[in-house]
Amino acid sequence: MSDIRKRTGKKGTTYQVRYPNSAAKTGYAYKTFRTMKEARAFSETLGMRPNVPVDTSIRTVPQAIDRWLEICFKEGRDGRDPVTPYTHKIYSYRADIMKAYGWEKDLHELQTPDVVKFRSWLLRDYTRDQAKKVMSSFHSVVKEMALRGHIASNVASGVSVRSDSRYDKPVDLPSAKDIAALLAAADRLANSSNRQTARTWERYRPILYLAADSGMRPQEYVALARGNITDGGVLVDRALERGEARISVTKTPAGRRFIDLTPDVFDMVRHYADHIAVDGKYDLAFPTKSGRWLTPDHWRKRGFYTACIEAGLVVEETVDGRIVQKPKFKPYDLRHFFASMLIEQNLNLKRIQYLMGHEDVTTTLNVYGHLIDQKDRRDKSKFNLLGTLSQNLCGNSVADGR
């Protein structure tokens, strides 16, 4: 995507167009014009210009898609780890959709209008959600080809399928009172006079406490290794893959992190893992009787939802003409609660990003930006900048901090 920058110097005012160019060391090339009109005309025609490649070993779009898929699985894109087998399966499905389109031009001949036609085809033949995901993968294909010199620039830039983000609606998180009620419910269930209930919640209770105290994803704490409960916290370095068929590494490198626990929670989790959990080849902290992992679906329905009902955290809905009670929250809401507590403690944004395991700080802002804003509005001093500076307006340098 190109942009125009206004420059003022010895030669007067000029307008510089910056545009992607994989042949350049920085990944961008520049061209200067005397008027904004000339700069805009050049910028608008960039997507129409021949996309001359540096490396012509890959000529067709299907070849590019196959090469991208190979890079994802065997090498990893842009310095990342290779994708997991499950993710590779998903990417392969999207690759088949991309290759099913009737590509009439070679890779280096593609222009922005060609990508727009591909998007229109996706929207006609697939759901908007599916079209968005395939279009995202196509962006990844073109970007990878541009980085490797098979195409001069990313002609797909700016062509996307827009839809409502799952983060557009602020997350509805439990209050501290709700969490206290959930934990109290877990305590009661673990001490139930019903032996089967007590035995079941001997395991579910530390899981619930851990989820609330760590902000881990459900697929992370069900795969927690016994050996990773150490030094007063937990090391998160693996997770259950989607499809729940195997344990693998965390989805992204950012998912690997160490989280300190409240001492009582650490002792509870450590005690269960060391003295109650059965041994098995997966070294799980909360294994089933067979030594395999507890599935998130099983935990949600038989564990978390039971605690919600016991705590009275339910909502009433009308189903088939009759009123039924359903749990007010989902396991993932414990993660949102954890993030809200980090914000209340005034942790800096990078630390919150790390503890949440977000690869990009933008994700942290998209999900929890409204909570940060609410906290700032309550903290009046953050908006009293001149009042703070006035303490230093007595002849002393603000920059020196004196």
C-alpha positions in Angstrom: 0.0 0.0 0.0 1.6 3.3 -1.1 1.4 6.6 0.8 2.2 10.2 0.0 4.4 12.4 2.2 4.7 16.2 1.9 8.4 17.4 2.1 9.6 20.9 2.5 13.3 21.7 1.9 15.7 24.0 -0.1 13.9 23.1 -3.3 10.5 24.1 -1.9 7.6 21.8 -1.3 7.6 18.3 -3.0 5.5 15.2 -2.6 7.1 11.8 -2.1 5.4 8.6 -2.9 6.5 5.6 -0.8 5.4 2.2 -2.2 6.3 -1.5 -1.6 9.2 -2.9 -3.6 10.7 -6.2 -2.6 13.9 -5.5 -4.5 14.7 -2.6 -2.3 16.7 -3.2 0.9 14.0 -1.6 3.1 11.1 -3.2 1.2 10.0 0.2 -0.1 10.9 2.5 -3.0 10.4 6.2 -3.3 9.5 8.7 -6.1 9.2 12.5 -5.7 6.9 14.8 -7.5 6.5 18.6 -7.6 2.7 18.6 -7.2 0.2 16.5 -5.2 -1.7 15.8 -8.4 1.2 14.1 -10.0 2.0 12.1 -6.8 -1.7 10.9 -6.5 -1.8 9.9 -10.2 1.4 7.9 -9.8 0.1 6.3 -6.5 -3.3 5.4 -8.1 -1.6 3.6 -11.0 0.8 1.5 -8.9 -1.7 -1.3 -8.7 -2.1 -1.3 -12.5 1.6 -1.6 -13.3 3.3 -4.8 -14.4 4.4 -6.8 -11.4 7.9 -7.7 -12.7 9.4 -10.4 -10.5 13.1 -10.8 -9.5 12.8 -14.6 -9.3 10.8 -16.3 -12.1 11.0 -19.9 -10.8 7.4 -19.7 -9.7 5.1 -18.4 -12.4 1.5 -19.4 -11.8 -0.7 -18.5 -8.8 -1.4 -22.2 -8.0 2.4 -22.8 -7.8 2.7 -19.8 -5.5 -0.1 -21.2 -3.2 1.6 -24.6 -3.0 5.0 -23.0 -2.2 3.3 -20.9 0.5 1.8 -24.0 2.0 5.1 -25.7 2.0 6.8 -22.7 3.7 4.1 -22.6 6.4 4.5 -26.3 7.3 8.2 -26.9 6.9 9.9 -23.6 7.4 7.6 -21.1 9.0 6.6 -17.7 7.6 8.4 -14.5 8.4 10.6 -16.0 11.1 7.8 -17.8 12.9 7.7 -21.4 13.9 6.2 -23.9 11.4 2.4 -24.3 11.8 1.0 -27.3 13.6 -0.4 -30.3 11.6 -3.9 -29.2 12.5 -3.3 -25.6 11.2 -1.7 -27.1 8.1 -4.9 -29.0 7.5 -6.9 -25.8 7.6 -4.5 -24.0 5.4 -4.6 -26.9 2.9 -8.4 -26.5 2.7 -8.1 -22.8 2.0 -5.4 -23.5 -0.6 -7.7 -25.8 -2.4 -10.3 -23.0 -2.5 -7.8 -20.5 -3.8 -6.6 -22.9 -6.5 -10.2 -23.7 -7.6 -10.5 -20.1 -8.9 -9.8 -19.8 -12.6 -6.6 -17.8 -12.5 -6.2 -16.5 -16.1 -2.9 -14.7 -15.5 0.5 -15.7 -14.3 1.6 -14.5 -10.8 3.7 -11.6 -12.0 0.9 -10.4 -14.3 -1.6 -10.0 -11.5 -3.0 -6.5 -10.9 -5.2 -5.1 -8.1 -8.4 -5.5 -10.3 -7.6 -9.2 -10.7 -7.6 -9.6 -6.9 -10.9 -7.7 -6.6 -12.4 -10.2 -9.1 -11.1 -13.1 -7.0 -12.7 -11.5 -3.9 -16.0 -11.2 -5.8 -15.9 -14.9 -6.7 -15.3 -15.8 -3.1 -18.3 -13.7 -1.9 -20.5 -15.3 -4.5 -19.6 -18.9 -3.8 -18.8 -19.0 -0.1 -20.0 -17.5 3.2 -18.7 -14.1 4.2 -16.8 -15.6 7.1 -15.2 -18.3 4.9 -14.4 -15.7 2.2 -12.7 -13.5 4.7 -10.5 -16.3 6.0 -9.5 -17.4 2.5 -8.8 -13.8 1.5 -6.5 -13.5 4.5 -4.6 -16.5 3.4 -4.3 -15.2 -0.1 -2.8 -12.0 1.3 -0.3 -14.2 3.1 0.6 -16.0 -0.2 1.2 -12.7 -2.1 3.2 -11.2 0.8 5.4 -14.3 1.0 6.0 -14.3 -2.8 6.9 -10.6 -2.7 9.4 -11.2 0.2 11.0 -13.9 -1.8 11.2 -12.0 -5.1 8.7 -14.0 -7.1 6.6 -10.9 -7.4 7.6 -7.2 -7.2 4.9 -5.9 -4.9 1.9 -6.9 -3.0 -1.0 -6.2 -5.4 -3.5 -7.7 -2.9 -2.8 -4.9 -0.3 -6.0 -3.1 0.5 -8.3 -5.7 -0.9 -10.1 -7.5 1.9 -13.4 -8.9 3.1 -14.8 -6.8 5.8 -17.0 -8.2 8.6 -17.8 -7.4 12.1 -14.9 -8.3 14.4 -15.4 -10.6 17.3 -13.8 -7.7 19.3 -16.1 -5.0 18.1 -18.4 -5.7 21.0 -16.7 -5.1 24.4 -16.2 -8.3 26.3 -18.7 -8.9 29.1 -16.6 -10.0 32.0 -17.4 -11.4 35.5 -17.0 -9.0 38.4 -14.8 -9.8 41.4 -18.0 -10.7 43.3 -18.9 -13.2 40.5 -15.5 -14.8 40.7 -15.7 -15.0 44.5 -19.0 -16.8 44.1 -17.6 -19.2 41.5 -14.6 -20.1 43.8 -16.9 -20.6 46.8 -19.1 -22.9 44.7 -16.0 -24.9 43.8 -15.1 -25.2 47.5 -18.6 -26.5 48.3 -18.7 -29.0 45.5 -15.2 -30.3 46.5 -16.5 -30.8 50.0 -19.9 -32.3 49.0 -21.3 -35.1 51.1 -21.8 -36.9 47.7 -18.6 -38.9 47.3 -18.8 -38.9 43.5 -19.3 -35.1 43.4 -16.4 -34.5 45.9 -14.1 -36.8 43.9 -14.9 -35.0 40.6 -14.3 -31.6 42.1 -11.1 -32.7 43.7 -9.7 -32.1 40.2 -12.1 -29.4 38.9 -11.5 -27.1 41.9 -7.8 -26.4 41.2 -8.5 -26.1 37.5 -11.1 -23.3 38.2 -8.8 -21.5 40.7 -5.9 -21.7 38.2 -8.0 -20.4 35.3 -9.1 -17.3 37.3 -5.6 -16.7 38.8 -3.6 -17.1 35.5 -5.7 -16.0 32.6 -4.6 -19.1 30.7 -6.6 -20.2 27.7 -8.7 -23.4 28.4 -6.6 -25.3 25.8 -3.5 -24.3 27.7 -4.4 -25.3 31.2 -5.9 -28.7 30.2 -2.5 -29.4 28.6 -0.4 -28.0 31.5 2.6 -30.2 32.2 3.2 -31.2 35.8 6.8 -30.3 35.5 5.8 -26.7 34.5 4.4 -26.0 37.9 7.5 -24.4 39.4 9.0 -21.3 41.1 5.6 -20.1 42.4 3.9 -20.1 39.0 3.3 -22.0 35.8 5.3 -22.1 32.5 3.0 -22.1 29.5 4.7 -23.8 26.6 2.1 -26.1 25.1 -1.6 -26.3 24.3 -4.3 -28.7 23.0 -4.7 -28.3 19.3 -8.1 -27.4 17.8 -9.8 -30.6 17.2 -8.4 -31.8 20.5 -6.5 -34.7 18.8 -3.1 -33.9 20.2 -1.0 -31.7 22.4 1.3 -29.3 20.6 3.2 -26.1 21.2 1.3 -22.8 21.8 -0.3 -21.3 18.8 2.3 -18.6 18.5 5.7 -18.1 20.1 4.2 -15.3 22.2 2.0 -17.9 23.9 5.0 -19.2 25.7 5.2 -17.3 29.0 5.6 -17.7 32.7 2.8 -16.6 35.0 3.1 -16.1 38.8 0.3 -17.5 40.9 -1.2 -16.5 44.2 0.6 -18.7 46.8 -2.5 -20.6 47.9 -3.5 -21.3 44.3 0.1 -22.5 43.5 0.0 -24.9 46.5 -3.4 -26.2 45.5 -2.4 -26.9 41.9 0.9 -28.3 42.9 -0.6 -30.6 45.5 -3.1 -32.1 43.0 -0.5 -32.6 40.3 2.0 -34.2 42.7 -0.2 -36.3 44.9 -3.5 -37.0 43.2 -3.1 -36.9 39.4 -2.3 -40.2 37.8 1.0 -40.7 36.0 1.0 -40.8 32.2 3.2 -40.3 29.2 1.9 -36.7 28.7 3.0 -35.5 32.2 -0.3 -33.8 32.7 -1.2 -31.8 35.8 -5.0 -32.6 35.4 -5.2 -35.9 33.5 -8.2 -38.1 33.2 -8.1 -41.6 34.8 -6.6 -43.0 31.5 -3.7 -40.4 31.7 -5.0 -38.5 28.7 -6.0 -34.8 28.7 -9.4 -33.4 29.8 -11.1 -31.9 26.7 -12.2 -28.2 27.0 -15.7 -29.2 26.0 -15.9 -31.7 28.8 -14.5 -29.2 31.3 -16.9 -26.5 30.2 -20.1 -28.6 30.4 -19.4 -30.8 33.4 -17.1 -28.5 35.4 -17.4 -24.8 34.8 -21.2 -24.8 34.0 -21.9 -26.8 37.1 -20.0 -24.2 39.2 -22.0 -21.4 37.5 -25.3 -23.1 38.4 -24.1 -23.8 42.0 -23.1 -20.1 42.4 -26.4 -18.9 41.0 -24.7 -17.2 38.0 -27.4 -18.1 35.5 -29.6 -16.3 33.0 -33.1 -17.3 31.9 -33.9 -17.9 28.3 -37.0 -19.1 26.5 -36.5 -22.3 24.6 -39.4 -24.0 22.7 -41.8 -22.0 24.7 -40.4 -22.7 28.2 -38.0 -20.9 30.4 -34.7 -22.5 31.0 -31.6 -21.4 33.0 -28.3 -21.3 31.3 -24.8 -20.4 32.7 -24.1 -16.6 32.6 -20.4 -17.1 31.7 -18.1 -19.3 29.7 -14.6 -20.5 30.8 -12.9 -18.0 28.5 -14.5 -15.2 30.6 -12.1 -16.1 33.4 -9.3 -15.0 31.1 -11.1 -11.7 30.5 -11.4 -11.2 34.3 -7.7 -11.8 34.7 -6.9 -9.1 32.1 -9.2 -6.7 33.9 -7.3 -7.2 37.1 -4.0 -6.6 35.4 -5.4 -3.3 34.1 -6.7 -2.4 37.6 -3.2 -2.9 38.9 -1.8 -0.4 36.4 0.5 -2.9 34.7 2.0 -1.4 31.5 0.6 -2.5 28.2 3.6 -4.6 27.1 3.4 -6.6 30.4 -0.3 -7.2 29.9 0.4 -8.4 26.3 3.1 -10.8 27.6 0.9 -12.3 30.4 -2.0 -12.7 28.0 0.2 -14.4 25.4 -0.8 -12.0 22.6 1.5 -12.0 19.6 0.6 -8.4 18.7 -0.1 -5.6 21.2 -2.9 -4.5 18.8 -4.8 -7.6 19.9 -4.5 -6.6 23.5 -5.9 -3.1 22.6 -8.7 -4.5 20.4 -9.9 -6.8 23.2 -9.3 -4.8 26.3 -9.0 -1.2 25.1 -12.4 -0.3 26.5 -11.3 -1.5 29.9 -8.1 0.5 29.8 -10.2 3.5 28.8 -12.6 3.0 31.7 -9.7 2.7 34.1 -8.2 5.9 32.8 -11.5 7.8 33.1 -11.7 6.8 36.8 -8.1 7.8 37.4 -8.6 11.6 37.1 -4.9 12.3 37.6 -4.0 10.8 34.2 -6.0 13.7 32.5 -4.5 16.5 34.7 -1.4 17.0 32.7 -1.1 20.7 33.1 -1.8 20.4 36.8 1.1 18.0 37.1 3.4 20.3 35.0 2.5 23.3 37.1 4.5 21.8 40.0 7.5 22.3 37.8 6.8 25.7 36.3 8.8 27.6 38.9 12.0 28.1 36.9 13.0 24.5 36.9 13.3 22.2 33.9 10.4 19.8 33.3 12.8 17.6 31.3 15.3 17.5 34.1 12.5 16.4 36.5 13.6 18.9 39.1 
